[in-house]
Amino acid sequence: MIPWEQLECAQVPGDNGEICLYRRGGEFSIRVNGQELMNSRAHGSEEALAELACARITERDSPRVLIGGLGMGFTLASSLKLLSAGARVVVSELVPAVVKWNRGPLAGLSGNPLQDSRVTVCEVDVGHMLKQEERAYDAILLDVDNGPDGLTRDGNDRLYSQAGLDASFAALRPEGVLAVWSAAPDRAFARRLRRSGFGVDEVRVRARGSRGGGRHTIWIAVSGF
């Protein structure tokens, strides 16, 4: 079997963690402190996150979308396929190295979505973006850390707290969509979504889409209820 090759490592801003990019043949892996966070062979649930969210806003002429967490670009690429030519997509990615990798060795995995003229990348915490402007987005897609049960940064937990969900609600336009990816179900998180004023659907999806793999959870929360 081909061994894994470490391509590059970087520090996670505001954290003691180290994030590294690995390659094995045509397969890529991003790991934090040695623990795999994502793999290029398992991206079906990341694509489902985009599909489930953007399906609700495809008929809007100029939707504005915020994606929290660039990952390997699969959620962004799937969103762009569904959104109109007048859409504007803001990607908030805290780790500059992840953006660099998506412009470099990872670019071809999902078709170079960062080159799309509808996309703007902000190298800041998505929690900061949520507080900048009320009623700014038609959809907010969050794939940060491992979901509500954070894996890499304690600071990410704020996104999924009651205050964080209230901020997401305030940042959405009427009947806007908050879509959240998680490695596992979380009943307490679903209750927090409802307390923030969302109508909530919980969907279980496969990590590798039609090819199977482990099950992940996506919450589709709609404002205006």
N, C-alpha and C positions, 0 to 999 in steps of 0.2 A: 504493500500500500504506500502511496506517495505520502511523505511526511508533511506536516504543517510547516509553513515558512512564515516567520514573523516579519511583516513588512515595515511597520512603523508603530510607535507608541507616543502617547501624549498625556499630559496631566488633565484631569477634569477640572475646569475652572471652579474655584471656591471649594475645592474638595481635595482630599488626600489620595483619591483614587487615580488609577492609571488605566487608560483605555488603549487597546491595541488592535491593529488590523492584521489578520492572518490570511494566508492563501494556501490552498492545496489543489493543484491543478487549476480547474476553472471554478472552484468553490471558494467562497470567502466567509470569514467569521470575524465578528467584532466582539471583543471580550473586555470586561472590566474587572480588574484585579484577578485575572485568570479565569473568571466565570463567563461563559458565553452568554451574550446578550441577544445576538441575532446571527442568523446564518442564511446565506444566499439561496440555499436549497429549500428553505421553509419560509415562504412569504405570502402564502394564500390568505392568511388572516389579515395581514397588513393591507392587501388589495381589497379584501372584503370591507375593511374599515372605510375605505374611500367609497366603494360602491354603495354601501348602505347609507352613508351620509349624503353623498352627492345626488343619489336618486331622488332625494326630497327637494332638490333645488335646481334641477336641470332645466326647468322652464323659465327660470329667472334670467333676464337679459344680461345683466352685469353683476353676477354674484361676487361677493368678496369672501374669501375663505382663509382661515388661519390654520396652519398645520403645526402642531407642537411636536417636534422630534423628526429629524430628516431620515434617520436610519440609513438604509441602503437605497432609498429613493423610490421604493415600490408604492408606498401610499401616495406620494406626490404624483408619480407617473399615472396611476390609476385615476386619480382625481382629474388630471388634465384631459384624459380621454373622454370624460363625461361632461366636463364643463364647457360652457359656450366660449366663443372667441372673445367675448367682452369680459370674461371673468378675470379676476385678479386674485392671485394666490400668494399669501405671505407665509414663508416657512421660518419658524423660529427654532434655531438649533444652537444650544449653549456651547457646544464643543467645536471650535474652529477646525480641528483636525478632521472631524466627520464631514464637514463641508468640503475640505480639501480632498479627502478620499473620494467623495462623490463627483468631484470634477476630474479625478484621476483614475485610479485602478477600478473603482466601482461604477464609473460612468456608463459603461456599456450594458450593465446588468438590466437596467430598466429603461434604456433608450435615451440617456442624457436629458432627463427632465429639467435640470437646472438651466439648460440652454433655451428653454421656452420663454418667450418674451412676456408671458403673463405672470412669471414667477419673480418674486423678490425674496431674498434671503436676509434674515436678521440674525446675527450671532449674539443673541441674548436669551435669557431665561424666558420661556413662554409666559410664566406668571407675570413678568413685567409687562409683556405685550397686552395681556388681558386688562390691565389697569389703565392703559393709555387712553382709551376712547370707549364710550358707551354706545351701544347699538351700532357697532362697526362691522359686524360680520354676519353673513347668512349661514355660515357653518364653521364650527371649530372642531378640528380633529386632533385628539390627543393620543399619542403613542410615546409616552415619556416613561422611561425606566421600565418597570414590569407591570405598570398599572397602579391601582390603589395600594397594593402591597409592594411598596418600593423596594428595589433590589440594590441600587447603587448609591443613591444620594438621599439622605434623610430630608433634605430641603425639597425634594420632589413631592413629599407627602402633603405639602401645603396646597398643591394643585387640586388634590382630591379631598381636602378637608371641606367642612361646610362653608367656610369663608372663601375657599378657592372656587367652589361650585357656584356660590353667589356671584363671584366675579365673572365667571363664564356666562352666567345667565344675563348679567348686566351688559356684557360685551356683545350679545347677540341681538340681531334685529328681530322684529315680531315673527313668530313661527320659525325662528332659527333653529339649527340643529347642532347639538353637542354630541359628538361620537367619541367614545372612549374605548381603547383597546386594553385588555387585561389578560394575563396568563391564566387567571382562574376566576371563578365566580366570587362575588362578595355581596352578601345580602345587606350588610350595613351600608355599603357604598350606594346601593340602589335606593335605600331609604333616604340617604342624604340628598341624592338627586331629586327625589320627590319633594323633600322639604324645601329645596331651593326653588320649587315651582315648575319643575319639568314633568311632562308626561313621558314615561319611560318604557322602552322595549328592551329586553335582554335577548341577545342572539348568540348561540354557540356555533362556532365555525372551526374548520379544520386548518391546522397550521400549513398544510401543503395543498389546500384547496381540494380539487377533485381527486388528488392523489393520496388523500388521507392525512395521516400524521396526528399529533396530539390535538386536543380541543382547546380553543381559546374562547374568551368571552368578549363580546362587543356590546356596549350599551348605546342605544340611540335615544337621546333625550331631546324632546322638542319643547321649546319655550312657547308661552302664550296660552297655556292651559290653566 
